[in-house]
Amino acid sequence: MKIYTKTGDKGTTSLIYGQRVAKDDLKVEAYGTCDEANSAIGLALSYLKNENFQEKAIIENEYHKIQTNLFHVGAELATPKGKDVKWKLTPSDIEQLEKQIDEWDSSLPGLTNFILPGGHPAGAAFHLARTIVRRAERCAVSLGDDVNPLVLAYLNRLSDLLFVSARYVNNKLGQKEQTLHGNR
């Protein structure tokens, strides 16, 4: 099978079940933005490859599940209304994000100021992924009633986890957080 099909050369693409839509369709924008976020998460994890700290394997394992779930979110967004979704999020997927947020956040200094994205390259990439997930969330909201409410909740919570992950990684790797008013 070849990578290129030429079926999209005129500006259309297929949703799941084969329905053709314009490549600038809101559904395509929403699931494409999830794919972009997934790539940014992969970039963040790649920056941890040569780092050696105790929690690294936990972070990698947690994000393997999250990256898989982002594919499921994309599949939901790429499924036409009225068709069966092959992979569905569950409330436990959101609960897992909340559990991880609470666990990692409890080890961090409290927030007293806005944090500027940056620090270790992995921390900066997690911040980038956070902003992409926020855009995916806005795209999904634009679809209106056509979106599973669990997708919206998952994206919202994932952006929170990515923020905490950036802080967590920077903290574990000894990187000072840059704030609006200097370092912490």
Secondary structure as the mmCIF struct_conf table of DSSP 4:
data_model
#
loop_
_struct_conf.conf_type_id
_struct_conf.id
_struct_conf.beg_label_comp_id
_struct_conf.beg_label_asym_id
_struct_conf.beg_label_seq_id
_struct_conf.end_label_comp_id
_struct_conf.end_label_asym_id
_struct_conf.end_label_seq_id
BEND BEND1 ILE A 3 ILE A 3
BEND BEND2 LYS A 6 LYS A 6
TURN_TY1_P TURN_TY1_P1 THR A 7 LYS A 10
BEND BEND3 GLY A 11 GLY A 11
STRN STRN1 THR A 12 SER A 14
HELX_LH_PP_P HELX_LH_PP_P1 LEU A 15 LEU A 15
TURN_TY1_P TURN_TY1_P2 ILE A 16 TYR A 17
BEND BEND4 GLY A 18 GLY A 18
STRN STRN2 ARG A 20 ALA A 22
TURN_TY1_P TURN_TY1_P3 LYS A 23 ASP A 24
BEND BEND5 ASP A 25 ASP A 25
HELX_RH_AL_P HELX_RH_AL_P1 LEU A 26 TYR A 47
TURN_TY1_P TURN_TY1_P4 LEU A 48 ASN A 50
TURN_TY1_P TURN_TY1_P5 GLN A 54 GLU A 55
HELX_RH_AL_P HELX_RH_AL_P2 LYS A 56 LEU A 77
TURN_TY1_P TURN_TY1_P6 ALA A 78 ALA A 78
BEND BEND6 THR A 79 THR A 79
HELX_LH_PP_P HELX_LH_PP_P2 PRO A 80 PRO A 80
TURN_TY1_P TURN_TY1_P7 LYS A 81 GLY A 82
BEND BEND7 LYS A 83 LYS A 83
HELX_LH_PP_P HELX_LH_PP_P3 ASP A 84 VAL A 85
BEND BEND8 LYS A 86 TRP A 87
HELX_RH_AL_P HELX_RH_AL_P3 PRO A 91 ASP A 105
TURN_TY1_P TURN_TY1_P8 SER A 106 SER A 107
BEND BEND9 LEU A 108 LEU A 108
HELX_LH_PP_P HELX_LH_PP_P4 PRO A 109 LEU A 111
BEND BEND10 ASN A 113 ASN A 113
HELX_LH_PP_P HELX_LH_PP_P5 PHE A 114 PHE A 114
STRN STRN3 ILE A 115 ILE A 115
HELX_LH_PP_P HELX_LH_PP_P6 LEU A 116 LEU A 116
BEND BEND11 PRO A 117 PRO A 117
BEND BEND12 GLY A 119 HIS A 120
HELX_RH_AL_P HELX_RH_AL_P4 PRO A 121 SER A 142
TURN_TY1_P TURN_TY1_P9 LEU A 143 LEU A 143
HELX_RH_3T_P HELX_RH_3T_P1 GLY A 144 ASP A 146
BEND BEND13 VAL A 147 VAL A 147
HELX_RH_AL_P HELX_RH_AL_P5 PRO A 149 LYS A 172
TURN_TY1_P TURN_TY1_P10 LEU A 173 GLY A 174
HELX_LH_PP_P HELX_LH_PP_P7 GLN A 175 GLU A 177
STRN STRN4 GLN A 178 THR A 179
TURN_TY1_P TURN_TY1_P11 LEU A 180 HIS A 181
STRN STRN5 GLY A 182 ASN A 183
#
